Amino acid sequence: MNQDTRSDYDGEPEETFTPLPTEQYSVFYHLEMGGEVDDFRFYREQLHRHDCRSVLELGCGTGRLSDYLQRCGFAVTGIDNSRPMLAFAHSARVAQTIEMDMCRLGLRCRFTAAIIAWNTLNLLGSRQLIRRCLEEVAAVLAPGGLLLLHLYVPDRQLTDHPGHRFFQYRLLDLPAGGKLVKETLRSYDQQTRLLHLEERYKLRLLPNGEPNCNYCRSCRLAAFPATTWGLLLEQAGYTVEALHGNFAATPYHPEEHTTLLVTARRTAPAL
């Protein structure tokens, strides 16, 4: 069951939350993302269309996308800076995964394509770090190599009401019994163009009389418009070929989409 109220949350009473351990986050992440398949088809079709065989995924997390693409016949290397995320279900992994900072790539091989999925590039926060990452990727892409980005762009409700918190929630079944209520609170800082994101995880109706638990994690994401992303890509040596607003490859429209899927080419070595 999914529910998205997107209403102002400032008037709600405060609760007590414990910082979410990274090991537990990998479990919740897999629970949320385990049923996603639309991104699989999108990336597979893009890679086939552009005749790419060797693929680098940055911010691969638990390896769900890297493993899928490896099983589809691509030669995939996934990197992530979170050891617990990489350790999750490691025994079943088929793609090569490496613990590495996406802004400091220690790779000598060249790839025909690179993927940065699920708003991972937004998490770098600043233009400086984002451009550094893009330049690092350009250095390991073959000439004319493909870059596929999944970016978040804020909607008008957020940008027209800076500082206000907006609420979403999702209800999930826990594998061992009980419910996970995930609450998401978003607010937009107009001056810094950052999205402040707080994710709350509430464990309820647990088996064997286990007590309820509340966890939370917070982060800030770069919340730039599509034009800013285009400029950053150009400065890092890429040419944008296509912009889509969803995994069905609908052309991106700023009034309709908060998802921005970018297809770009490496056109020049990073400076």
C-alpha positions in Angstrom: 0.0 0.0 0.0 1.3 3.4 -0.9 -0.1 6.7 0.2 1.2 10.2 -0.8 -0.5 13.1 1.0 2.1 15.7 0.3 0.6 18.0 2.9 2.3 20.5 5.2 3.7 18.6 8.2 4.8 21.5 10.4 1.9 21.1 12.8 2.4 17.5 13.7 3.6 16.5 17.2 7.2 15.5 17.6 8.2 11.8 18.2 11.5 10.2 19.4 13.6 8.5 16.8 16.9 6.7 16.9 19.5 7.2 14.1 19.1 4.5 11.5 22.2 2.1 11.5 23.6 1.6 8.0 23.2 -2.1 8.3 19.5 -1.7 8.9 19.1 0.8 6.1 20.4 -1.7 3.6 17.6 -4.1 4.7 14.9 -1.4 4.4 16.3 -0.2 1.1 16.1 -3.7 -0.3 12.6 -4.1 1.0 11.5 -0.8 -0.7 13.3 -1.4 -4.0 13.0 -5.2 -4.4 9.8 -4.9 -6.4 11.1 -2.2 -8.8 11.5 -3.4 -12.4 10.8 -0.3 -14.6 14.3 1.0 -14.2 15.7 -2.4 -15.2 14.0 -2.3 -18.6 14.9 1.3 -19.2 18.6 0.9 -18.6 18.7 -2.4 -20.5 17.0 -0.9 -23.5 19.3 2.2 -23.5 22.4 0.1 -23.3 21.3 -2.1 -26.1 20.2 0.8 -28.3 23.6 2.5 -27.9 25.6 -0.8 -28.3 27.2 -0.6 -24.9 28.8 -3.7 -23.3 31.0 -2.6 -20.4 29.1 -0.6 -17.7 30.1 1.2 -14.6 27.4 1.8 -12.0 28.2 4.5 -9.5 26.3 4.3 -6.2 25.3 0.7 -6.8 24.0 0.2 -3.3 23.0 -3.5 -2.7 23.8 -4.3 -6.3 20.3 -4.8 -7.6 20.7 -3.0 -10.9 24.3 -4.1 -11.4 23.4 -7.8 -10.9 20.4 -7.5 -13.2 22.4 -6.0 -16.0 25.2 -8.5 -15.5 22.6 -11.3 -15.9 21.5 -9.6 -19.2 24.9 -10.1 -20.6 26.6 -6.8 -19.9 30.0 -6.6 -18.2 29.2 -4.6 -15.1 31.3 -3.0 -12.3 29.4 -1.4 -9.5 31.0 0.9 -6.9 29.6 2.3 -3.6 31.2 3.9 -0.6 28.9 2.0 1.9 30.4 -1.3 3.0 27.1 -2.5 4.6 25.2 -1.8 1.4 27.7 -3.8 -0.6 27.7 -6.6 1.9 24.0 -7.1 1.7 23.2 -10.4 -0.2 26.9 -10.5 -1.3 26.8 -14.3 -1.6 24.3 -14.0 -4.4 26.1 -11.2 -6.3 27.0 -11.8 -9.9 28.4 -8.3 -10.8 31.8 -7.1 -9.6 31.3 -4.6 -6.9 34.0 -2.4 -5.2 34.0 -0.1 -2.2 35.0 3.3 -3.7 34.3 7.0 -3.5 32.5 8.1 -6.7 34.4 11.4 -6.6 37.8 9.6 -6.4 37.7 6.8 -9.0 40.7 4.5 -8.8 39.9 2.6 -12.0 42.2 2.1 -14.9 39.8 0.4 -17.3 37.5 2.2 -19.7 33.8 1.7 -20.0 31.4 2.2 -22.8 28.7 3.4 -20.4 28.2 4.7 -16.9 25.0 4.8 -14.8 24.3 7.0 -11.8 20.8 5.9 -10.7 18.2 6.9 -8.2 19.2 10.4 -7.4 22.7 9.4 -6.2 24.3 12.4 -7.9 21.9 14.7 -6.1 23.3 13.4 -2.8 26.7 15.1 -3.4 24.9 18.3 -2.7 27.3 20.9 -4.1 28.1 21.9 -7.7 31.8 21.5 -7.0 31.4 17.8 -5.9 28.9 17.0 -8.7 31.2 18.4 -11.4 34.2 16.6 -9.9 32.3 13.3 -10.0 31.2 13.9 -13.6 34.8 14.6 -14.6 36.0 11.5 -12.8 33.4 9.5 -14.8 34.5 11.2 -18.1 38.1 10.0 -17.4 37.0 6.4 -17.3 34.6 6.5 -20.2 35.7 5.5 -23.7 35.6 8.3 -26.2 31.9 8.9 -27.1 30.9 6.8 -24.0 27.4 7.0 -22.7 26.3 8.5 -19.4 22.8 7.7 -18.0 21.7 9.8 -15.0 18.6 9.5 -12.9 18.2 12.9 -11.2 15.6 14.6 -8.9 14.3 18.0 -9.7 11.9 19.8 -7.3 8.3 20.4 -8.1 6.5 23.7 -7.9 4.8 22.9 -4.6 8.3 22.8 -3.0 9.9 25.7 -4.8 6.8 27.9 -4.2 6.8 27.2 -0.5 10.4 27.3 0.7 11.0 26.2 4.2 7.7 24.3 4.5 7.9 20.5 5.2 5.8 18.2 3.0 4.8 14.7 4.0 4.6 11.4 2.3 4.3 7.9 3.6 4.5 4.3 2.5 3.3 1.1 4.2 5.4 -2.1 3.7 5.1 -5.7 5.0 8.2 -6.9 6.9 9.4 -10.4 5.8 9.4 -11.7 9.3 6.0 -10.2 10.2 4.8 -6.8 11.1 4.7 -3.5 9.2 7.2 -0.9 8.2 5.8 2.7 7.9 8.2 4.9 6.0 7.5 8.6 6.4 9.3 11.1 4.2 9.5 14.8 5.0 10.9 17.2 2.4 11.6 20.9 2.5 13.3 23.2 0.0 15.9 25.9 0.7 15.6 28.6 -1.9 18.9 30.2 -1.2 21.1 27.1 -1.4 18.8 25.1 -3.8 19.1 22.1 -1.5 16.3 19.7 -0.6 16.3 18.8 3.1 15.1 15.1 3.3 14.2 13.3 6.5 13.2 9.6 6.3 11.5 8.0 9.2 11.1 4.3 9.6 8.5 3.0 12.1 8.3 -0.7 12.9 4.8 -1.7 14.0 2.8 -4.9 14.8 6.0 -6.8 15.2 5.8 -10.6 16.0 6.4 -12.2 19.4 5.4 -9.0 21.2 8.5 -7.1 20.1 8.3 -3.4 20.9 7.7 -0.7 18.3 10.8 1.0 17.0 11.4 4.4 15.4 14.4 5.1 13.2 15.4 8.2 11.1 18.0 9.3 8.7 18.5 12.8 7.1 20.3 14.1 4.1 20.5 17.0 1.7 20.2 16.8 -2.0 21.0 19.2 -4.8 17.7 20.4 -6.0 18.6 22.1 -9.3 16.4 22.6 -12.4 17.1 20.8 -15.6 18.9 23.8 -17.0 21.5 23.7 -14.2 22.1 20.0 -14.7 22.6 20.6 -18.4 25.2 23.3 -17.7 27.1 21.1 -15.2 27.3 18.3 -17.8 28.5 20.6 -20.5 31.2 22.0 -18.2 32.4 18.5 -17.4 32.7 17.5 -21.1 29.4 15.9 -22.0 26.7 16.5 -24.7 23.1 15.9 -23.6 21.2 13.8 -26.2 17.9 13.2 -24.5 15.8 14.1 -21.4 13.1 11.8 -20.1 10.6 12.3 -17.3 10.0 8.6 -16.4 11.1 5.1 -17.2 8.6 4.9 -20.0 10.8 7.4 -21.8 8.2 10.1 -21.8 9.9 13.4 -22.9 10.8 15.5 -19.8 8.5 18.4 -19.0 9.4 20.6 -16.0 5.8 21.2 -15.1 5.0 17.5 -15.0 8.0 15.6 -13.8 10.3 15.5 -10.7 12.3 12.7 -12.3 14.9 13.7 -14.9 16.5 10.9 -16.8 19.5 12.2 -18.8 21.2 10.5 -21.7 24.5 12.2 -22.4 27.8 11.5 -24.3 31.4 12.1 -23.3 32.5 14.6 -25.9 35.9 15.8 -24.6 38.4 14.7 -21.9 37.7 16.3 -18.5 39.9 19.4 -18.0 
